[in-house]
Amino acid sequence: MIYFSASTGSFYSPEIHGTAIPQDAKEISAKLHTDLLAANGRGMRITSDAKGNPITIPAEPPAFSALATSYLDAVRVSRENILNRLAGIGFAALAANDTASSNAVAQVRQALLDITTISTVAAATTLAQLKAAVQAEINRITAAANDTVRKAFEGESF
């Protein structure tokens, strides 16, 4: 037997929970339990109707702040990869007394360090706007860079 409690939003089984099953728990069929769990696995949320019967509803989308944090964390990982490549390019430029390339690396490095805090990124209120702002900044940075510096961006996505 499987029970669903509207007050806790949880399933209970006497074999597992013994007598510690909430008073409002209603017995449900094994098929309904399986269907509810399958829907939950597809992103639906299990709740109850006005009579305490279990139902599924669309899950609320995550808050923009959570989406933004996740996306910007991924941007930071890509940025770190690029910064590591740029360090190698910069050291090679210094060793070759190539001041122009060394300065180009320094400018790109600073622009990358600022990418998550620039005004267009900070002003984004949707994930689409945020991605577009980051991509626009990456495009601006790479357009101003020489071919050697642009190679540091290869294989990274934003």
Secondary structure, DSSP 8 states (H G I E B T S, - for coil): -EEEETTTTEEE-HHHHTT---TT-EEE-HHHHHHHHHHHHTTEEEEE-TTS-EEEEE-----HHHHHHHHHHHHHHHHHHHHHHHHHHHHHHHHTT-HHHHHHHHHHHHHHHHTTTSHHHHT--SHHHHHHHHHHHHHHHHHHS-HHHHGGGTT---
